[in-house]
Amino acid sequence: MIKVRFSTKFINRLLIPLISLTFCLAVKDNSKPIKNREIVFKRAESLDNGVSISWLEQTWDKDVLNKNAIKATDFKLLKKLGFKSIRLPVAFSYFKTNTNSIQKALEHIDEVYKQCKLYGFKLIICYHSGNLADNNYLTETPGIIDLWVQLAKRYVNEDPNKLFFELYNEPPHMDPKVWNDAAYKIVTAIRKIDKSRTLIVGASNFNSIYELSRSVPMADDNIIYTFHFYEPFFFTHQGAEWIGDQVATTGVPFPYDEAGFPKLNLRAKNTWGETNYYQYSRDGNERSVKDKLQIVKNWSLKYGVPMLCGEYGVYNKYADLDSRCRYIKAVRQTLNALAIPGILWDYNSNFSIFEGQPTVQNLPDCMRDAIGYPAKK
C-alpha cells in the first residue's frame, strides 16, 4: 500500500471550500418573524446596563485563582449604580492547559452566579483568551466544544433568563468562513444538551461590526449577536502598551479639538496609527459614533435578530477624564437610542470608570452622568 502524506496547509486548502458549503447550508434568512424571537429579544434587553468583570481572564496573574476579586460589597455597589448584568470572561483554555485548575475556575464561576442570583443580575459566561486561528481550527475547535459541553451539562437546569453563554471572545482576524464553521459546530454541540439556553455569538476580526454586517445569521433562533465597539480605536486605546506603536500618540481628546490635539508620536509613523491620526478630525465625534453603530443596527433590522454591544469603554491611563466621560456617554446614549443593550469594559481594571478603587465616592461626577447615575447633591 502506498502512503501519501499531505501538509496541513494543503488539507486546509481542500477543507475551506467544504466549510464554506457547510456554513451556507447552516444559515438562512431570518427576516421573517419567528415564534421564539420575542423571548430572545427580551433576554437581550435584560442584559442592558451591563459591566464586564475582567478577573478570570487575567492570565498574566499567576495567582488569579487564589483570589476572590469580587465580593458582596462589589455586587451591592453595582446594584446601587444601576447595572443589570455581569459579563464574566474566563480564560478556560489557559486554566485547562497551563494550570490544570479548571475545576477551581468553575467553582469561582459558581460563586459569581450564586451572587448574581442573590442580587438580581443576569450573568454571561464568556470563553475568553482562546487560541483559535486559521491554521489550528481543526485541532482547537474540539477542545472548545469539550469545554462548552462540560459547562452545558453543569448548568443545564439553570434559568435561561438569568444565565447566558458567550461562545468565544473576539475571534481573531481569520477567515470568516472558518470561524462560522467553528461557531456552528460549537452551537450544535451545546444544543444536544441544552436547547433553551440563549447563546451569544460574534463575528471574526475581534467581534468586528464590519465583519458582522457582512455575515448571515445562523439557523438557530435562540442567539444574540454581539459586537465590540471601541471606535475610534485611536482614542479608546491611546497608549495601550499591549497594542504597540500604532497607539503611541497620547493626550487625544474626545471629541476632536484642534487646539488641544497632540502631535503625532514618532513611534506611530508609518503605521495605521499615523493614518488614524490624520483621520481623527472626522472620526473623533459623536456623529461618527452614531454612524458606525447604525451599521450593526441596520443588520439587526435586516434579519430581525437581537444585538448586544458586548464591550465598550476607554483605556484610562492616558485619556483625560472628561474625554472618557464624554465618549462613554455618547456611546451609551446612542446604544439606548438604537435599542441595543450595552456592556461596559470593565469594572475594576485598566478601563475602570472609577478613579481608584470601586466606590461611589470614587466615581467622578462626569462619569455618574455618563452612566446615568444621579450626581452628588
C-alpha positions, 0 to 999 in steps of 0.5 A: 500500500502506498502512503501519501502524506499531505501538509496541513496547509494543503488539507486546509486548502481542500477543507475551506471550500467544504466549510464554506458549503457547510456554513451556507447550508447552516444559515438562512434568512431570518427576516421573517418573524419567528415564534421564539424571537420575542423571548430572545429579544427580551433576554437581550434587553435584560442584559442592558446596563451591563459591566464586564468583570475582567478577573478570570481572564487575567492570565498574566496573574499567576495567582488569579485563582487564589483570589476572590476579586469580587465580593458582596460589597462589589455586587451591592455597589453595582446594584446601587449604580444601576447595572443589570448584568455581569459579563464574566470572561474566563480564560478556560483554555489557559486554566485547562492547559497551563494550570490544570485548575479548571475545576477551581475556575468553575467553582469561582464561576459558581460563586459569581452566579450564586451572587448574581442570583442573590442580587438580581443580575443576569450573568454571561459566561464568556470563553475568553483568551482562546487560541483559535486561528486559521491554521489550528481550527481543526485541532482547537475547535474540539477542545472548545466544544469539550469545554462548552459541553462540560459547562452545558451539562453543569448548568443545564437546569439553570434559568435561561433568563438569568444565565447566558453563554458567550461562545468565544471572545473576539475571534481573531482576524481569520477567515470568516468562513472558518470561524462560522464553521467553528461557531456552528459546530460549537452551537450544535454541540451545546444544543444536544444538551441544552436547547433553551439556553440563549447563546451569544455569538460574534463575528471574526476580526475581534467581534468586528461590526464590519465583519458582522454586517457582512455575515448571515445569521445562523439557523438557530433562533435562540442567539444574540449577536454581539459586537465590540465597539471601541471606535475610534480605536485611536482614542479608546486605546491611546497608549495601550502598551499591549497594542504597540506603536500604532497607539503611541500618540497620547493626550487625544481628546474626545471629541476632536479639538484642534487646539488641544490635539497632540502631535503625532508620536514618532513611534506611530509613523508609518503605521495605521496609527499615523493614518488614524491620526490624520483621520481623527478630525472626522472620526473623533465625534459623536456623529461618527459614533452614531454612524458606525453603530447604525451599521450593526443596527441596520443588520439587526433590522435586516434579519430581525435578530437581537444585538448586544454591544458586548464591550465598550469603554476607554483605556484610562491611563492616558485619556483625560477624564472628561474625554472618557466621560464624554465618549462613554456617554455618547456611546451609551446614549446612542446604544439606548437610542438604537435599542441595543443593550450595552456592556461596559469594559470593565469594572475594576481594571485598566478601563475602570470608570472609577478613579481608584478603587470601586466606590461611589465616592470614587466615581467622578461626577462626569462619569455618574452622568455618563452612566446615568447615575444621579450626581452628588447633591 
